[in-house]
Amino acid sequence: MTDLALKDNGHRLTAEVEGRELEIRYGWASKDVMRVDYVGVPSSLGGRGLGTELVGTLVKRARKQNFRIQPICGFARQKLREHKEWHDVLA
């Protein structure tokens, strides 16, 4: 898994792959808990593990910036639960 280059506009994290935009929509539940409301990958890029890679890149950011993740989005919740090595950042 590689790190995607995330751009942050305050409520959306985006990354570009092959000219298409991946996104995480988020808000803050508290000063150290990011609420992940939506993870999106264009259907043309589906099935390549990019959604999981996107969540994994967010996990690395959470560790580096010392916040936890509260997954509201079903996809994010599923991936965070599947990857036991990511449980340390679950809120």
Secondary structure, 3 states (H helix, E strand, C coil): CCCCCCEECCCEEEEEECCEEEEEEEEEEECCEEEEEEEECCHHHCCCCHHHHHHHHHHHHHHHHCCEEEECCHHHHHHHHHCHHHHHHEC
